[in-house]
Amino acid sequence: MNKKYIWILVLLILTFSPITVLADAAVGDVIVSLGENLSDSQKAAILEEFSPPEGALQITTSNAEEHQYLDGVIPSAQIGTKALSSVMVTFTEEGSGVSVVTSNINYITEQTYTNALITAGIENADIRITAPFEVSGTAALTGIMKAYEISTGEKISEDVKKVANEEMVTSAQLGEEIGDEKANDIINEIKKQIADQNPKTTEEIRNIIINVVNNFNIDLSQEQIDKLVSLFDKMKDLDIDWDGMKNQIEGLKDKASDYAASDEGKSLLKGLQDFFNNLMEWIKSLLK
């Protein structure tokens, strides 16, 4: 074939063929996402708190990006007009799961972040979340997902991002009513039941949720049930690895059990027990 035509063919292939470039994050890689509206002094303080390794990738997350995934989930006033929440993601070995530590976050719990990140398909990462002063933390999830995509080259679908944010807020709202631990346990058990039963209809989703809530012996209002049904009805139709999600949830339980059985865990529990025993003795002495 004439060389001229070969080059034309090559150019056509390059022009019309999709090319995917993966960042392929390695164990130990670190990426920091700073809120775009932080002052220079606030950025410096957060970087000092995170203490990322030299050469760690730094990006910013804007308030517009936060609104993109939270509008319609919480009031715009709660999202605010400034991006302040910042995150650092450190990639860990295969099978290590997701670990979240927060500071200056007063609404979204570490476990709630973890559950939403598992829904988004994020795994094998240690994540730190902070802000220059106390904030709700609802916007931090957007920064984490953006950082994860840039580092790994793995695209999280827009629908999955939205439902992960909705799960985070729904879980936090439910936690205000029944306690964060129970709310997270209920959310996780619903996920596991969906993974096992593979429901196809809204009614099947509703039945799963009602059965899980009843098994926890919790009384939820019709509005609370409807919110959970709406959330998981959207989730069931998305491209989510339900088996992988279930495995990660089980892994969280195993980690908690391993910690409780460790010397550090036993020492902590004994310290708490001693504290409350001493407190009760002090109260008794006052009543004598």
C-alpha positions in Angstrom: 0.0 0.0 0.0 1.2 3.5 -0.8 2.8 5.2 2.3 0.6 8.2 1.8 -2.5 6.1 2.2 -1.0 4.3 5.2 -0.5 7.6 7.0 -4.0 8.7 6.1 -5.4 5.5 7.6 -3.3 6.0 10.8 -4.6 9.5 11.2 -8.2 8.4 10.8 -7.7 5.7 13.4 -6.2 8.2 15.9 -8.9 10.8 15.2 -11.9 8.6 15.6 -10.7 6.0 18.1 -11.3 6.7 21.8 -8.1 6.9 23.8 -8.1 6.2 27.5 -5.2 7.2 29.7 -5.1 5.7 33.2 -3.1 7.3 36.0 -2.8 3.9 37.7 -2.2 5.2 41.3 0.3 3.1 43.2 0.4 2.2 46.8 1.7 5.1 48.8 0.6 7.8 46.2 -0.9 10.9 47.8 -3.2 13.5 46.4 -4.5 16.6 48.2 -7.7 18.5 47.2 -7.9 22.0 48.8 -11.1 24.1 48.9 -10.7 26.7 46.2 -11.8 29.6 48.5 -9.3 29.0 51.3 -7.0 31.9 52.1 -3.3 31.5 51.7 -2.9 31.2 55.4 -5.7 28.6 55.7 -4.1 26.6 52.9 -0.7 26.7 54.6 -2.3 25.6 57.9 -4.2 22.7 56.3 -1.0 21.5 54.4 0.9 21.6 57.7 -1.9 19.5 59.3 -1.9 17.0 56.4 1.9 17.0 56.0 1.8 15.4 52.6 5.0 13.9 51.2 7.1 16.1 48.9 5.9 16.1 45.4 2.3 15.0 46.3 -0.2 16.1 43.7 -2.4 19.1 44.7 -5.7 20.1 43.1 -8.6 22.3 44.1 -12.3 21.7 44.4 -14.7 24.6 43.7 -18.0 25.6 45.2 -19.6 25.1 41.8 -18.5 21.5 41.8 -19.9 21.0 45.3 -23.3 22.4 44.2 -23.3 20.1 41.1 -23.7 17.1 43.3 -25.5 18.5 46.4 -28.1 20.8 44.8 -31.5 19.1 45.3 -30.1 17.0 48.1 -29.7 19.7 50.8 -30.7 23.4 50.7 -28.3 25.6 48.8 -27.7 27.8 51.9 -26.3 24.7 53.6 -23.8 24.1 50.8 -22.8 27.8 51.0 -20.9 29.9 48.5 -17.3 28.9 49.4 -15.3 25.7 49.0 -13.4 25.2 52.3 -13.4 21.5 53.0 -10.1 19.8 52.1 -9.0 16.2 51.8 -5.9 14.1 51.5 -6.1 10.6 49.9 -3.3 8.1 50.4 -3.6 4.9 48.3 -3.1 1.7 50.2 -2.6 -2.0 49.4 -5.2 -4.2 47.7 -7.8 -5.3 50.1 -7.1 -2.7 52.8 -10.5 -1.0 52.3 -11.4 2.6 53.1 -10.4 4.4 56.2 -11.6 8.0 57.0 -10.4 10.4 59.7 -11.9 13.9 60.1 -11.2 17.1 62.0 -13.4 20.2 62.2 -16.3 18.3 60.7 -19.4 18.5 62.9 -22.2 16.9 60.9 -21.0 14.0 58.7 -19.4 11.2 60.6 -16.3 9.2 59.5 -18.5 6.0 59.1 -21.0 7.9 57.0 -18.2 9.1 54.6 -16.9 5.6 54.5 -20.3 4.1 53.5 -20.8 6.7 50.8 -17.3 6.2 49.4 -17.9 2.5 49.2 -21.1 3.2 47.2 -19.0 5.3 44.8 -16.7 2.3 44.3 -13.7 3.8 46.1 -11.4 1.3 47.8 -7.9 0.9 49.2 -7.4 4.4 50.5 -6.7 6.3 53.7 -8.6 9.6 53.7 -8.2 12.6 55.9 -10.8 15.4 55.8 -10.5 18.8 57.5 -11.4 22.5 57.3 -10.0 25.7 58.7 -12.9 25.8 61.3 -15.9 23.7 62.1 -18.1 22.9 59.0 -20.8 20.4 58.2 -18.5 18.5 55.9 -21.2 17.8 53.3 -19.0 19.1 50.5 -15.9 17.1 51.2 -17.2 14.0 49.4 -17.0 15.8 46.1 -13.3 16.6 46.7 -12.5 13.0 47.6 -14.2 11.6 44.4 -12.5 14.2 42.2 -9.1 13.4 43.8 -9.7 9.6 43.3 -10.6 10.0 39.6 -7.6 12.2 38.9 -5.2 9.8 40.6 -6.5 6.5 39.3 -7.9 7.5 35.9 -11.1 5.7 36.8 -14.2 7.7 36.0 -17.1 7.6 38.6 -20.4 8.1 36.8 -22.3 11.3 37.5 -25.3 9.4 38.6 -23.2 7.4 41.1 -21.7 10.6 42.5 -25.1 12.1 43.0 -26.5 9.0 44.7 -23.4 8.7 47.0 -23.9 12.3 48.1 -27.6 11.6 48.6 -26.7 8.6 50.7 -24.4 10.7 52.8 -27.0 13.3 53.6 -29.8 10.8 54.1 -27.7 8.8 56.5 -26.7 11.9 58.4 -30.3 13.1 58.7 -31.4 9.6 59.9 -28.5 9.6 62.4 -29.9 12.8 64.0 -33.1 10.9 64.7 -31.9 7.4 65.8 -28.2 7.8 66.3 -25.4 7.7 63.8 -24.3 4.1 64.5 -27.8 2.7 64.1 -28.3 4.7 60.9 -25.1 3.5 59.4 -25.8 -0.1 60.4 -29.3 0.1 58.8 -27.9 1.6 55.6 -25.2 -1.1 55.4 -27.7 -4.0 56.1 -30.0 -2.7 53.3 -27.1 -2.7 50.9 -26.2 -6.3 51.8 -29.8 -7.4 51.4 -30.0 -5.7 48.0 -26.7 -7.5 47.0 -28.2 -10.8 48.0 -31.7 -10.4 46.6 -31.1 -8.3 43.5 -34.5 -6.5 43.7 -36.0 -5.3 40.4 -38.9 -3.1 41.5 -39.6 -0.3 43.9 -41.9 -2.5 45.9 -39.2 -5.1 46.4 -36.9 -2.3 47.6 -39.5 -1.1 50.1 -40.0 -4.6 51.4 -36.3 -5.0 52.0 -36.1 -1.7 53.8 -39.1 -2.4 56.0 -37.8 -5.9 56.9 -34.3 -4.5 57.8 -35.8 -1.7 59.9 -38.1 -4.2 61.7 -35.1 -6.5 62.4 -33.3 -3.6 64.0 -36.4 -3.0 66.2 -36.5 0.6 65.1 -39.6 2.7 64.6 -39.2 5.0 61.5 -41.8 7.4 60.2 -43.3 6.9 56.8 -41.3 9.9 55.6 -38.1 8.3 56.7 -39.0 5.0 55.1 -39.9 6.9 51.9 -36.6 8.7 51.8 -34.7 5.4 52.1 -36.9 3.8 49.4 -36.2 6.8 47.1 -32.4 6.5 47.7 -32.1 2.8 47.1 -34.6 2.7 44.3 -32.2 5.1 42.4 -29.2 3.1 43.5 -30.5 -0.3 42.3 -30.5 0.9 38.7 -27.0 2.2 38.7 -23.8 0.4 37.6 -22.7 -0.5 41.1 -20.7 -3.6 42.1 -23.1 -4.8 44.8 -21.0 -7.9 45.6 -17.9 -5.8 46.0 -19.8 -3.3 48.1 -21.0 -6.2 50.4 -17.5 -7.5 50.7 -16.2 -4.0 51.7 -18.9 -3.7 54.3 -18.0 -7.1 55.8 -14.4 -6.0 55.8 -15.3 -3.1 58.0 -16.8 -5.4 60.5 -13.7 -7.6 60.4 -11.5 -4.6 61.0 -13.6 -3.6 64.0 -13.5 -7.1 65.5 -9.7 -7.3 64.9 -9.2 -4.0 66.7 -11.4 -5.0 69.6 -9.3 -8.2 70.0 -6.0 -6.4 69.7 -3.9 -5.3 72.7 -4.6 -1.7 71.8 -8.3 -2.3 71.6 -8.4 -4.2 74.8 -6.4 -1.4 76.5 -8.8 1.3 75.3 -11.9 -0.7 76.4 -10.3 -1.3 79.8 -9.5 2.4 80.1 -13.1 3.3 79.4 -14.4 0.7 81.8 -12.1 2.0 84.6 -13.2 5.6 83.8 -16.9 4.8 84.2 -16.3 2.7 87.3 -14.4 5.5 88.9 -17.1 8.0 87.8 -19.8 5.8 89.4 -17.8 5.5 92.7 -17.4 9.3 92.7 -21.2 9.8 92.2 -21.9 7.3 95.0 -19.6 9.2 97.3 -21.5 12.4 96.7 -24.8 10.7 97.6 -23.5 9.4 101.0 
